[in-house]
Amino acid sequence: MHYKNFKTVTYCVAGWVNHITEEELREQADFLQKYVGIDKIYLETYRDEFAKKEQLDMFKRVMKDYGIEVSGGITTVTPDLNETDKKRQRLFNTFCYCNEPMRARLKEVSEYTASQFDEFIIDDFFFTQCQCEDCIREKGNRSWEEFRLDKMMEVSRDLIIGPAKKVNPKVHIIIKYPNWRESFAQTGYNPGQQPEIFDSIYTGTETRHGAQTDQHLPRYLSYSLMRYFESVAPGRNGGGWFDPFDCDRIDTYLEQAYLTAFAKPKEIMMFCWPALAGNKRATPLGFMYKKLDTIVGQLGEPVGLKTYLPFNSQGEDHLEDFLGMIGIPMEPVCEFPAFSEVAGVGVKAAANKVLLTASALKDEKIMEKLEAFVRQGGNAIVTSGFVIGALKKWPEELGQLTGVSYRERHLMADEFHYNINGNYRTAYVKGAVPITFPSIEHRNNATWSVMNAGHGEYHESILCYDTYGKGRLTILNVPDMPSKLYDLPVPVLTQIRQSLDVCGVTIDGGAGVSLFAYDNKTYGLYCHTWDGCAPQEFDIHVKREVKGLRRLSDGEKLMPWTIQTLEPAGVRKIKMQSEEKETLFHVRVQPGDFIFFEVKYQ
């Protein structure tokens, strides 16, 4: 391995495999080993066409000379196999799994691949959106979601796993999940059941340009989706997979690697060899991987605000990533977290704080789980989307926890009334642009408003809470367009960060800086390279009085303004009539830079 804490891997597509010569392959391998350092490749046997066995054998022989491991790969796309296939409207040439010739072709692909490799991965075209006459007939009275979830489980068992393991009983089969989690159920991806039959899983961490692509994914997804799939299959999430496409600048490409690495993967997959070899975006990777490797080796396990995203759920899509982009460490999970009586303080207290977005409404028992969690002493943060959905679906159950209401009105806000430093004193701030929220009405003094927003003489709460049992229900009102979180004034962002904090460390300042937290008192900052980005200056707030922050070595000599140990910029009380204190540290971060540090307590 070139690096101690992760393998660097790439993927070779079948059409390219069939046409490259050994001389070209060695020339490209020299380039990649010089600038990146490749530990392993996934050699594709099928993508519209079969890779020829003689070419596969040539690759295996050449890769052995370079000390590179070789596994297999398949992509489930195929050309029309007969005249009737031309009538099937298949996106990206994905298979119709109700079509017998295509089913036979996939079985053949799986058997061929297992005969060549002891491990192979399925690229993320392993879905269906076909609605041909055969699919309509087989679906019957089921919804498309129900039909496709069932169908792809059957395909996984009978056309991929079964045939492959019959040919090669020791073959290890990996399913790669795409970056579009919110659409899985509608296309047949089934992470609630498929990991039980596949040997391991893989995660798509491509984010590319956040505005100029059809997906519009917040960059933070490159980190958060890795963490989500770690909860789906603990210890069996093989790695994160990204590509150089639609990356308008080199840093846009590189930060996919950074954020994937911060999630502590086993492998970092750079798709794909022909797109990487000779590409100027590849040349900085080796340099940055060395820095990342040194940093990752000093980090504990990632922690953050647990966000419950049930399987097959959709709603307020990627809100956890928009919150990650404003500096809140997030930890998406697939199961509702259990309340812990011995959670303790600081990072350990994260066990008793959970965020519920509209996606959580997929769980038919969510109100029962929520009520028990809060009553026992947990702090549940629910979004406006969750509240609106729960008021429609379970009004009486939600009414046990809060008296808020929603009358399908909207709140246009450019003035904000926020809390000062945890005290009861408040201040006003004017926003740069108006922002629209759903108007969540609360009952004054029954529900306590922490922060209001509006214009002129009309304001409503955008952050409030109710007490219940031993715990608290906090309501976070989210802008109708979630990216408008980035336009909130700095004091408003700071208030939200403090209210959602689970690790005892927060930042102030504007959006575009992500904070990462780990269970060994280490933390990281990354300043995103998005459109209009600029260097950011802000304070790090650490609960308690501490000695300093020790910057974790990344193998590079520190710049003059980043001393080895950062001394406190001040210590202050954070609540009126309380001895609780926080320590402040002033930092400056350049776009594209990351800084990791350890908190040195007294």
MOZIJO-V101722 format. One record per pair of residues at least 6 apart in sequence whose ideal C-beta (glycine too) atoms are under 8 Angstrom apart, sorted by the first residue. I is the first residue (numbers start at 0). GAP is how many residues later the second one is. D is the distance in Angstrom with one decimal. If there is no record, write none. Layout:
i->(I I)
gap->(GAP GAP)
d->(D D)
This chain:
i->(0 0 1 1 1 1 1 1 2 2 2 2 2 2 3 3 4 4 4 4 5 5 5 5 5 5 5 5 5 6 6 6 6 6 6 7 7 7 7 7 7 7 7 7 7 8 8 8 8 8 8 8 8 8 8 9 9 9 9 9 9 9 9 9 9 10 10 10 10 10 10 10 10 10 10 10 11 11 11 11 11 11 11 11 11 12 12 12 12 12 12 13 13 13 13 13 13 13 13 13 14 14 14 15 15 15 16 16 16 16 16 16 16 17 17 17 17 19 19 19 21 21 24 24 24 25 27 27 27 28 28 28 28 28 30 30 30 31 31 31 31 31 32 33 34 34 34 34 35 35 35 35 35 35 36 36 37 37 38 38 39 39 39 39 39 40 40 40 40 40 40 40 41 41 41 41 41 41 42 42 42 42 42 42 42 42 42 43 43 43 43 43 43 44 44 44 44 44 44 44 44 44 44 44 45 45 45 45 45 46 46 46 46 47 47 47 47 49 49 52 55 58 59 62 62 63 69 70 70 70 70 70 71 71 71 71 71 71 71 72 72 72 72 72 73 73 73 73 73 73 73 74 74 74 75 75 75 75 75 75 75 75 76 76 76 76 76 77 77 77 77 77 78 79 79 80 80 80 80 81 84 84 84 84 86 87 87 87 87 88 88 88 89 89 89 90 91 93 93 93 93 93 94 94 94 94 94 94 95 95 95 95 95 95 96 96 96 96 96 96 96 96 97 97 97 97 97 97 97 98 98 102 102 105 105 105 106 106 109 109 109 109 109 110 110 110 110 112 112 113 113 113 113 113 113 113 114 114 116 117 117 117 117 118 118 118 118 119 119 119 119 119 120 120 120 120 120 120 121 121 121 121 121 122 123 123 123 123 125 125 125 125 126 126 126 126 126 126 127 127 127 127 127 127 128 128 130 134 137 137 138 139 141 143 144 144 144 147 147 147 147 148 148 148 148 148 150 151 151 151 151 152 152 152 152 155 155 155 155 156 159 160 160 160 163 163 164 164 171 171 172 172 173 173 173 173 173 173 174 174 174 174 174 175 175 175 175 175 176 176 176 176 176 176 176 176 177 177 177 178 178 178 178 178 178 178 178 179 180 180 180 181 181 181 181 181 182 183 183 183 184 184 184 189 189 190 190 190 190 190 191 191 191 193 194 194 194 194 198 199 199 199 199 200 200 200 200 200 200 201 201 201 201 201 201 202 202 202 202 202 202 202 202 203 203 203 203 204 204 204 204 204 204 204 204 204 204 204 205 205 205 205 205 205 205 206 206 206 206 206 206 206 206 207 207 207 207 207 207 207 207 208 208 208 208 209 209 209 209 209 210 211 211 212 216 216 217 217 217 217 217 217 218 218 218 218 218 218 218 219 219 219 219 219 219 219 219 220 220 221 221 221 221 221 221 221 222 222 222 222 222 222 222 223 223 223 223 223 223 223 224 224 225 225 225 225 225 226 226 226 226 226 226 227 227 227 227 228 229 229 230 230 230 230 231 236 236 237 237 237 238 238 238 238 238 238 239 239 239 239 239 239 240 240 241 241 241 241 241 241 241 242 242 242 242 243 243 243 243 243 243 244 246 246 246 248 249 249 249 250 250 250 251 252 253 253 253 253 253 254 254 254 254 256 256 256 256 256 256 257 257 257 257 258 258 259 260 260 260 260 260 261 261 261 261 261 261 262 263 263 263 263 267 269 269 269 275 289 290 290 290 291 293 293 293 293 294 294 294 294 294 297 297 297 297 297 298 298 298 298 298 298 299 299 299 299 299 300 300 300 301 301 301 301 301 301 302 302 302 302 302 302 302 302 302 303 303 303 303 303 303 303 303 303 304 304 304 304 304 304 304 304 304 304 304 304 304 305 305 305 305 305 305 305 305 305 305 306 306 306 306 306 306 306 306 306 307 307 307 307 307 307 307 307 307 307 308 308 308 308 308 308 308 309 309 309 309 309 310 310 311 312 312 312 312 312 313 313 314 314 314 314 314 314 314 314 315 315 315 315 315 315 315 315 316 317 318 318 318 318 318 319 319 319 319 320 321 321 321 321 322 322 322 322 323 323 324 324 324 324 324 324 325 325 325 325 325 325 325 325 326 326 326 326 326 326 326 326 326 327 327 327 327 327 328 328 328 328 328 329 330 335 335 335 335 335 336 336 336 337 338 338 338 338 338 338 338 339 339 340 340 342 342 342 342 344 345 345 345 346 346 346 346 346 346 348 349 349 351 351 351 351 352 352 352 352 352 352 353 353 353 353 353 354 354 354 354 354 355 355 355 355 355 355 355 356 356 356 357 357 357 357 357 359 359 360 360 360 360 362 365 366 366 366 366 367 369 369 369 369 370 370 370 370 372 372 373 373 373 373 373 373 373 374 374 374 374 375 375 375 376 376 376 377 377 378 378 378 379 379 379 379 380 380 380 380 380 381 381 381 381 381 382 382 382 382 383 383 383 383 383 383 383 384 386 386 386 386 386 386 387 387 387 389 389 390 390 390 399 400 400 400 401 401 401 401 401 402 402 402 402 402 403 403 403 403 403 403 403 404 404 405 405 405 405 406 406 408 408 409 409 409 409 409 410 410 410 410 410 410 410 410 410 411 411 411 411 411 412 412 412 412 412 412 412 412 412 412 413 413 413 413 413 413 414 414 414 414 414 414 414 414 414 415 415 415 415 415 415 415 415 415 415 415 415 416 416 416 416 416 416 416 417 417 417 417 417 417 417 417 418 418 418 418 418 419 419 420 420 421 421 421 421 422 422 423 424 426 428 428 428 429 430 430 430 430 431 431 432 433 434 434 434 434 434 435 435 435 435 436 436 436 436 436 436 436 437 437 438 439 439 439 439 439 440 441 441 441 441 441 445 446 446 446 446 446 447 447 447 448 448 448 449 449 449 449 449 449 450 450 450 450 450 450 450 451 451 451 451 452 452 452 452 452 452 453 459 460 460 461 461 462 462 462 462 462 462 462 463 463 464 464 464 464 465 465 466 473 475 475 475 477 478 484 484 485 485 485 486 487 487 489 489 489 490 492 492 492 492 493 493 493 493 496 496 496 497 497 501 502 502 503 503 503 504 504 504 504 504 504 504 504 505 505 505 506 506 506 506 506 506 506 507 507 507 508 508 508 508 509 509 511 511 511 511 511 512 512 512 512 512 512 512 513 513 513 514 514 514 515 515 515 515 515 516 519 520 520 520 521 521 521 521 521 522 522 522 522 523 523 523 523 524 524 524 524 524 524 525 525 525 526 526 526 526 526 526 526 526 526 527 528 528 532 533 534 534 534 534 535 535 536 536 536 537 537 538 538 538 538 538 539 539 539 539 539 540 540 540 541 541 541 541 541 541 542 542 542 542 543 543 543 543 543 544 544 544 544 545 545 545 545 545 545 546 546 546 546 547 547 547 547 547 547 548 548 548 548 548 548 548 549 549 549 549 549 549 550 550 550 550 550 550 550 550 550 551 551 551 553 557 560 561 564 565 565 565 566 567 567 567 568 568 568 569 569 570 570 570 570 571 571 571 572 572 572 573 573 573 586 588)
gap->(6 38 6 35 36 37 284 287 34 36 286 287 289 290 289 293 259 288 291 292 233 255 258 259 260 261 262 287 290 32 33 232 259 260 261 28 29 30 31 32 259 260 262 277 281 29 30 31 32 33 230 258 259 260 261 22 28 31 32 259 260 261 262 263 266 30 31 33 62 112 230 258 259 260 261 262 29 30 31 32 47 61 260 261 262 31 34 62 259 260 261 30 31 32 33 34 35 36 37 61 32 33 34 256 257 258 26 27 34 35 38 39 42 31 33 34 37 8 35 254 36 40 33 34 37 36 245 249 250 9 33 34 37 39 246 247 251 6 241 244 245 250 33 252 247 248 250 251 234 240 246 249 250 253 249 252 28 30 29 30 28 29 30 31 227 18 22 27 28 29 30 232 29 30 31 78 79 227 8 13 16 17 27 28 29 30 74 7 28 29 30 31 79 6 11 27 28 29 64 67 68 71 72 75 28 29 63 66 67 27 28 30 76 29 30 31 45 59 62 63 60 11 10 6 7 6 47 46 47 48 49 50 41 42 44 45 47 48 49 40 47 48 49 50 35 36 39 46 47 48 49 47 48 50 18 19 30 33 46 47 49 50 15 16 17 18 48 15 17 24 27 28 14 6 8 18 20 21 24 19 11 14 16 17 45 8 11 42 44 41 42 43 6 39 40 38 33 31 33 34 35 36 7 8 10 11 33 35 6 32 34 36 38 39 6 9 31 33 54 55 58 62 32 34 36 37 39 40 53 33 35 52 56 49 53 54 52 56 49 50 51 53 54 52 53 55 56 7 51 6 49 50 51 53 54 57 52 53 54 50 52 53 54 52 53 54 55 44 51 52 53 54 52 53 54 55 81 117 38 51 52 53 54 53 52 53 54 80 26 49 50 63 21 25 51 60 61 62 7 20 23 24 59 60 57 58 13 12 9 13 8 7 8 42 40 41 167 37 38 39 40 36 39 41 44 163 37 36 37 38 42 37 40 41 44 19 38 41 42 40 13 12 36 37 7 9 6 8 27 28 25 26 24 25 26 27 28 64 19 20 23 26 27 25 26 27 28 65 7 12 14 24 25 26 27 52 6 11 26 25 26 27 28 36 38 42 46 35 44 47 128 131 132 135 136 177 131 6 7 128 126 127 129 121 122 10 38 41 120 143 119 120 142 7 6 37 38 41 37 33 36 37 38 28 31 32 35 36 37 35 36 37 38 39 67 22 23 26 34 36 37 38 62 21 36 37 38 16 17 18 20 21 35 36 37 51 54 55 11 16 35 36 37 39 50 10 11 12 14 15 35 49 52 7 9 35 37 38 39 44 48 37 38 39 43 6 7 8 9 320 320 34 36 33 101 104 100 103 104 106 107 265 36 37 40 102 106 309 311 39 100 101 102 104 105 110 294 97 100 18 20 33 34 36 37 38 36 37 39 40 101 291 293 39 96 97 100 106 107 108 15 107 11 14 34 37 39 36 75 77 103 104 105 81 104 105 106 8 7 33 101 102 103 104 102 28 29 27 28 29 21 26 27 28 29 30 20 23 25 27 28 29 28 30 11 14 15 18 27 28 29 27 28 29 32 9 31 32 35 37 38 30 6 9 34 280 30 31 34 278 340 341 277 28 27 30 31 34 338 271 273 274 337 11 13 28 31 32 35 30 34 268 336 255 267 8 7 28 31 34 35 34 40 254 262 264 332 39 32 35 37 38 21 6 12 15 6 265 263 264 265 262 258 259 260 261 229 257 259 299 301 224 254 255 298 300 219 221 223 225 253 297 218 219 220 221 222 217 218 219 27 29 214 215 216 217 26 28 44 47 199 200 214 215 216 24 25 26 27 46 198 199 212 213 18 23 24 25 26 45 48 49 50 76 195 196 197 25 26 27 31 44 45 47 48 49 196 13 23 24 25 26 47 48 49 50 25 27 28 29 46 47 48 51 52 55 11 23 24 25 48 50 51 24 49 50 52 53 23 51 50 46 47 48 49 50 45 48 42 43 44 45 46 47 70 74 41 42 43 67 69 70 162 166 42 164 38 64 66 159 163 10 12 35 37 9 160 161 163 164 7 32 162 177 6 190 160 161 186 187 189 203 159 160 162 167 170 171 185 186 166 170 179 180 182 184 186 187 188 168 169 172 173 187 173 174 186 187 188 25 19 18 27 30 33 37 14 17 36 13 12 13 33 34 37 38 39 11 12 35 36 6 7 8 9 159 157 158 197 155 156 157 170 172 174 153 152 153 25 26 27 119 25 26 27 28 147 149 19 24 25 26 27 25 26 27 28 145 10 14 24 25 26 27 30 26 28 29 25 27 28 30 31 6 26 25 28 29 32 6 24 23 27 30 31 29 10 12 31 103 26 29 30 97 7 98 6 27 94 95 97 98 99 93 94 95 96 93 94 95 92 93 94 93 94 92 93 95 91 92 93 94 93 94 95 118 119 8 91 92 93 94 92 93 94 95 53 54 56 91 92 93 94 93 11 15 17 19 53 88 18 50 52 7 8 7 14 15 68 65 67 72 40 45 64 71 73 39 40 43 44 63 36 37 38 39 43 60 71 35 36 32 33 34 35 32 34 29 30 26 27 28 29 70 25 26 27 28 42 43 49 51 66 22 23 24 42 43 18 21 22 23 24 40 41 42 46 49 16 17 19 20 21 41 13 14 15 16 38 39 40 41 44 12 13 14 15 35 36 37 46 72 73 75 76 9 10 11 34 35 36 42 8 9 10 11 33 73 74 77 6 7 31 32 76 6 7 151 153 76 152 153 154 152 153 152 151 64 60 62 63 59 56 57 58 61 55 57 54 21 18 44 49 52 53 43 44 45 48 16 23 25 40 41 42 43 39 42 21 20 21 22 35 37 19 7 18 19 22 33 20 14 17 18 19 28 16 17 18 12 14 15 11 13 14 15 45 49 10 11 12 13 41 44 45 7 8 9 10 6 7 8 9 24 39 6 17 14 16 14 15 11 12 13 14 32 33 36 10 11 7 8 9 10 6 7 6 25 20 23 24 7 6 8 26 24 25 26 24 8 23 18 19 20 17 15 16 17 18 12 13 14 15 9 10 11 8 43 15 14 20 38 39 40 10 12 18 35 36 37 38 94 9 34 35 6 8 18 31 32 33 34 30 31 33 27 28 29 30 26 28 15 16 18 21 24 12 13 14 15 23 25 76 11 12 14 8 9 10 7 8 9 10 80 6 78 77 78 80 30 74 75 76 77 73 74 75 76 70 71 72 73 15 62 64 69 70 71 63 67 68 6 8 9 62 63 64 65 66 67 63 62 63 58 57 53 54 55 56 52 53 49 50 51 48 49 30 45 46 47 48 9 44 45 46 47 41 42 43 7 40 41 42 43 57 31 37 38 39 37 38 39 57 58 26 36 38 57 22 37 53 54 55 56 21 53 54 55 17 18 19 20 37 52 16 17 36 48 49 50 51 14 15 16 47 48 50 7 11 12 13 14 15 44 45 46 44 45 46 42 6 27 33 35 19 21 31 18 15 16 17 15 16 17 13 14 10 11 12 13 9 10 12 6 7 8 6 7 8 8 6)
d->(5.8 5.2 6.1 3.5 7.7 5.9 7.9 7.4 7.2 7.9 5.8 7.3 8.0 4.1 5.8 5.9 7.6 5.3 4.4 5.0 7.6 6.7 8.0 5.9 6.4 6.3 5.4 7.1 7.0 4.3 5.6 7.6 6.7 4.5 7.3 6.4 5.7 5.8 5.3 7.8 7.6 5.6 7.1 8.0 6.4 7.0 6.2 4.2 6.5 6.7 7.1 5.0 7.0 5.0 7.3 7.4 5.8 5.6 7.6 6.8 4.9 7.1 6.3 4.9 6.0 7.0 4.7 6.8 6.0 7.6 7.9 6.6 8.0 5.0 4.4 6.6 5.7 7.0 5.0 5.8 7.0 7.6 6.6 4.7 7.6 5.2 5.6 7.4 5.6 7.9 6.8 4.4 6.4 5.7 4.4 7.4 5.8 6.9 4.3 7.6 6.5 7.0 6.1 8.0 7.3 4.7 6.6 6.4 4.6 7.9 5.3 7.2 6.7 6.9 5.9 5.6 5.7 7.9 7.9 8.0 5.7 6.3 7.5 7.1 5.5 6.2 7.1 3.9 7.1 7.7 6.8 7.8 5.4 7.7 5.6 6.3 7.9 5.1 7.5 6.6 6.0 7.1 6.2 7.8 5.7 4.7 6.8 5.2 7.3 7.3 5.6 4.7 4.9 7.3 5.3 6.7 7.7 5.6 6.7 6.5 6.3 3.9 7.4 6.7 7.1 7.7 6.3 5.9 7.3 5.7 7.4 6.8 5.1 6.7 4.0 7.4 5.3 7.7 7.3 6.2 5.5 7.7 5.5 7.1 5.8 6.4 7.5 6.1 7.4 4.3 6.6 6.4 7.7 4.9 7.0 5.7 7.1 5.8 6.8 5.8 4.5 6.3 7.9 7.5 5.0 6.8 4.4 7.3 7.2 7.5 4.0 6.0 7.6 5.7 6.2 5.5 6.5 7.6 6.9 7.3 5.8 6.7 5.3 7.5 5.0 8.0 7.4 5.6 7.7 4.1 6.0 6.9 4.8 8.0 5.9 3.4 6.7 3.4 7.4 7.9 5.7 4.9 7.6 6.4 5.6 7.2 5.5 6.3 7.8 5.7 7.0 7.7 4.1 5.4 6.5 5.5 6.5 7.9 6.7 7.5 5.2 4.9 5.8 4.2 5.7 7.4 5.2 6.1 5.9 6.2 5.8 7.9 6.4 5.4 7.9 7.9 4.6 6.3 6.4 6.2 7.6 7.1 7.8 7.6 6.9 5.2 7.1 6.0 4.5 7.3 7.3 7.1 6.2 7.7 5.5 5.2 5.9 5.5 6.3 6.1 6.9 7.2 4.8 7.8 7.7 6.0 7.0 7.9 5.5 7.2 4.3 5.9 6.8 6.7 6.3 7.9 5.6 7.5 5.6 7.4 5.1 7.8 7.4 7.3 4.0 4.9 7.8 5.0 7.8 7.8 6.2 7.8 6.0 7.3 4.7 7.2 5.0 4.9 6.4 4.9 7.9 4.8 4.6 4.9 6.6 7.7 4.9 4.9 6.8 7.2 7.5 3.8 7.2 4.4 4.1 4.6 5.3 6.5 7.1 6.7 5.8 5.7 6.5 6.7 4.2 7.7 7.1 7.7 7.0 7.8 6.3 7.1 8.0 4.2 7.8 5.8 6.1 7.9 7.0 7.4 6.9 5.3 6.0 6.0 5.0 6.7 4.0 5.5 7.4 6.7 7.7 7.6 7.9 7.1 7.9 3.9 5.1 5.8 7.8 5.7 6.7 6.7 6.4 5.1 7.9 5.7 7.5 7.7 7.3 7.8 4.2 7.8 7.6 6.7 4.8 5.7 7.1 7.6 7.1 6.3 3.6 6.1 6.0 5.0 7.9 7.2 6.1 3.5 7.0 5.9 7.6 5.8 5.8 6.8 7.8 7.5 5.8 6.1 7.1 6.1 6.7 5.9 6.0 7.1 5.2 6.1 6.0 7.9 4.6 7.0 5.6 5.3 6.7 6.6 5.0 6.6 5.4 5.8 5.8 7.6 4.6 5.5 7.1 7.3 3.9 7.3 6.4 6.3 7.4 6.2 6.1 6.2 7.0 6.0 6.3 6.4 7.9 7.3 4.5 4.2 6.6 5.4 7.1 7.2 6.2 6.1 6.2 6.6 6.6 7.1 7.4 7.9 4.7 4.3 7.2 7.8 7.4 7.3 6.6 6.9 7.8 3.9 7.4 7.8 7.8 7.4 7.4 5.1 6.1 7.4 3.4 6.6 7.6 7.9 5.5 6.0 4.3 6.9 7.6 6.9 4.3 7.3 5.0 6.0 6.9 5.0 6.2 5.6 6.7 7.2 4.8 5.9 7.8 6.0 7.3 5.6 5.2 4.7 6.1 7.1 5.1 6.7 7.7 7.2 7.7 5.3 7.6 7.1 4.2 7.8 6.1 6.1 3.9 6.2 4.9 6.0 7.0 4.7 7.9 7.6 7.2 4.6 5.5 7.8 6.5 4.7 7.2 4.9 5.4 5.0 7.6 5.9 7.9 7.9 7.5 7.9 6.5 4.1 5.5 6.8 7.8 5.3 6.7 5.2 6.1 6.4 6.5 6.2 6.0 6.2 6.8 6.9 6.9 5.0 6.5 7.2 5.7 3.7 5.4 7.0 5.2 7.8 6.3 8.0 6.8 7.8 6.7 5.4 7.0 7.0 7.9 4.3 7.7 3.4 5.1 7.3 5.8 6.4 4.7 7.1 6.7 7.2 4.9 8.0 3.6 5.4 4.1 7.2 5.4 5.0 7.0 7.5 7.3 7.9 5.8 5.5 5.8 5.4 8.0 5.5 8.0 7.6 7.0 5.1 6.2 3.5 6.0 5.5 6.0 7.4 7.6 5.6 6.0 6.5 3.9 7.1 6.8 4.8 5.0 7.5 7.2 4.4 5.0 7.0 5.1 7.2 7.6 7.7 5.7 5.7 7.9 4.4 5.3 3.1 6.1 5.5 3.6 6.8 4.9 7.7 6.1 6.6 3.9 5.9 7.9 3.9 6.8 6.4 7.2 7.0 6.9 7.6 4.2 7.1 6.7 5.1 5.7 7.1 6.2 5.0 8.0 7.4 3.9 7.9 6.9 6.6 7.1 5.5 6.6 3.8 7.1 4.3 6.2 4.7 7.5 6.2 7.2 6.1 7.3 7.3 6.8 6.3 7.0 6.2 7.6 6.5 6.7 7.4 7.4 7.3 6.6 6.4 6.1 7.9 7.2 5.6 6.3 8.0 4.4 8.0 5.8 7.6 7.5 5.3 6.3 7.4 8.0 6.3 6.2 6.8 7.5 6.4 7.7 5.6 7.7 7.3 4.9 6.0 4.3 5.7 6.5 8.0 8.0 6.2 5.3 4.7 7.5 5.8 5.3 7.6 5.1 6.4 4.9 7.7 7.4 7.8 4.6 7.1 5.2 7.7 8.0 7.2 4.0 4.2 3.2 7.8 6.2 6.3 4.9 8.0 7.8 6.8 6.9 7.1 5.7 7.9 6.8 6.2 5.4 5.3 7.0 6.1 5.1 6.4 5.3 7.6 3.6 4.6 3.6 7.1 6.6 7.3 8.0 6.0 7.7 6.2 6.6 5.5 6.4 7.1 6.2 7.7 5.3 7.6 5.5 8.0 5.1 5.0 7.7 5.2 5.0 6.8 8.0 7.0 5.0 6.9 7.9 4.4 5.9 6.9 4.6 6.9 7.5 4.5 7.8 6.8 6.1 7.5 5.2 7.2 6.0 7.3 5.7 7.8 5.0 7.7 7.6 5.2 7.1 6.3 7.7 5.1 7.5 6.9 6.8 6.5 4.5 4.6 6.2 7.8 6.3 4.0 7.1 7.7 3.6 7.7 6.3 7.6 6.3 3.0 4.5 8.0 6.4 7.6 6.1 7.0 4.2 4.4 6.4 6.0 4.2 7.8 6.9 7.1 7.9 7.5 5.0 6.6 7.6 6.5 5.6 4.8 5.3 7.2 7.2 7.5 4.5 6.4 5.3 7.9 6.0 7.9 7.2 7.1 4.7 5.6 7.6 6.9 6.1 6.6 6.4 6.9 5.6 6.8 7.9 5.5 7.2 7.1 4.6 8.0 7.3 5.6 7.4 4.9 7.6 7.4 5.4 6.2 4.8 7.5 5.6 5.2 7.7 7.0 7.2 6.0 5.4 5.9 4.3 7.9 7.5 7.3 7.1 7.5 4.8 7.6 6.4 5.5 7.9 7.8 7.7 6.0 7.4 5.4 4.5 6.8 5.1 4.3 6.0 7.9 8.0 5.1 7.7 4.4 4.6 7.6 6.8 4.4 7.4 7.3 5.1 6.8 6.8 5.4 7.6 6.4 3.8 6.6 6.6 4.7 6.5 8.0 6.9 4.8 7.7 7.2 7.9 5.0 6.8 6.8 7.9 5.3 7.1 7.9 4.8 7.8 7.4 7.1 7.2 6.9 6.3 7.2 4.7 7.0 5.0 4.9 5.9 5.8 6.8 3.5 5.4 7.7 5.2 5.3 6.1 6.5 4.5 6.6 6.6 7.2 8.0 6.8 4.8 3.9 6.8 7.8 5.8 7.7 7.2 7.8 7.0 6.4 6.6 7.8 5.8 7.1 5.4 6.5 4.9 6.1 4.0 6.7 5.4 6.2 3.3 6.7 6.4 6.8 6.1 6.6 7.2 3.7 4.7 4.7 7.9 6.0 4.7 6.5 7.3 7.5 5.5 7.0 4.5 7.7 5.6 7.4 6.1 7.7 6.6 7.2 5.7 7.3 7.7 5.4 7.7 5.2 7.0 4.9 5.5 7.1 7.1 4.5 5.2 6.6 7.2 8.0 6.3 6.6 6.1 6.0 5.2 6.3 8.0 7.4 4.5 6.0 7.2 5.6 7.6 6.1 5.3 4.8 7.8 5.9 4.4 5.7 6.8 7.0 4.3 5.2 6.0 7.5 5.4 6.3 4.9 7.5 6.1 7.5 6.3 7.7 4.9 6.4 7.2 5.8 7.2 7.1 7.0 7.8 4.3 5.4 6.8 6.1 5.8 7.0 7.0 4.5 7.1 4.3 6.7 6.1 5.2 7.9 7.9 5.3 7.6 5.5 7.7 6.0 7.0 6.7 5.4 7.6 6.2 3.6 5.2 6.3 7.7 7.4 6.5 4.5 7.0 4.5 7.1 5.7 6.3 7.6 5.9 7.0 6.9 6.1 5.7 7.7 7.2 6.9 5.1 7.8 6.4 6.7 7.1 5.0 7.9 7.5 6.0 7.4 5.0 5.8 7.7 5.6 6.6 4.1 7.3 6.2 6.5 6.3 7.9 6.6 4.8 5.1 5.6 5.0 7.9 6.0 5.5 6.3 5.7 6.2 5.5 7.2 5.8 7.1 4.3 4.6 7.8 6.4 4.3 5.9 7.6 7.1 4.5 5.2 6.8 7.4 6.8 6.9 5.3 7.8 6.4 7.6 5.4 7.4 7.6 5.1 4.8 6.1 7.0 6.4 4.7 7.5 7.6 6.7 7.7 6.0 5.0 7.3 5.6 6.7 6.7 6.8 5.5 6.6 6.7 7.9 6.5 5.3 6.4 6.1 7.6 5.1 5.2 7.8 7.4 7.5 5.1 7.0 5.1 7.9 6.1 5.8 7.6 3.8 7.3 4.4 7.6 4.5 6.0 6.7 6.9 6.6 7.0 5.6 4.1 8.0 6.7 5.4 8.0 4.2 6.5 5.5 6.8 6.2 6.9 8.0 4.6 7.8 7.8 6.0 7.9 7.6 6.9 7.5 3.9 7.3 7.2 5.9 6.8 6.7 6.7 6.1 7.4 5.3 5.3 6.3 4.4 6.9 7.1 4.9 8.0 6.4 7.0 7.5 7.5 7.2 6.1 7.7 6.8 7.9 3.9 7.0 7.9 7.6 7.7 6.3 6.2 5.8 7.9 7.5 7.8 7.0 6.5 7.4 7.9 4.3 7.9 4.6 6.7 7.6 5.5 7.7 7.8 4.0 7.5 6.7 4.2 7.3 7.1 6.6 5.5 6.6 7.0 5.3 7.4 6.9 7.4 7.7 4.8 6.4 5.7 7.3 5.5 7.1 5.6 6.9 5.2 5.3 6.9 5.5 7.0 2.7 7.4 6.5 7.7 6.6 4.9 6.2 6.1 6.9 5.9 7.0 5.2 7.3 5.4 7.2 6.3 7.2 5.0 6.9 6.6 7.3 6.0 6.4 4.0 7.6 7.3 7.9 5.4 7.9 5.7 4.9 7.5 6.6 6.4 7.0 5.0 7.9 6.9 5.9 7.8 7.0 6.0 6.9 4.1 7.6 7.9 7.1 5.7 6.5 4.9 7.7 7.9 7.6 4.4 7.2 7.5 5.6 4.2 6.3 5.0 6.8 5.8 7.7 6.9 4.6 4.8 4.2 6.9 6.1 6.8 5.1 6.8 7.1 5.3 7.2 7.3 4.7 7.6 6.7 6.6 4.7 6.5 5.5 7.6 7.1 7.0 4.4 7.9 6.0 5.1 7.7 6.0 7.8 6.1 4.7 7.8 7.1 5.8 7.5 7.4 7.8 5.2 6.4 7.2 7.0 6.9 7.8 5.3 5.1 5.6 6.3 7.2 4.8 5.7 6.2 5.1 6.3 7.9 4.5 6.9 5.9 4.6 5.8 5.5 6.7 7.8 4.9 6.9 4.3 5.5 4.4 7.0 6.1 6.8 6.9 5.3 8.0 6.1 4.7 5.6 6.7 6.3 7.9 6.0 7.5 7.0 6.6 7.2 5.0 4.3 6.1 6.3 7.3 6.3 6.8 7.1 7.2 5.1 7.2 7.2 7.8 4.8 6.5 6.1 4.7 5.6 4.4 7.5 4.7 5.7 7.3 5.1 7.3 6.6 6.5 7.3 7.1 6.8 5.7 5.6 6.6 4.9 7.0 6.2)
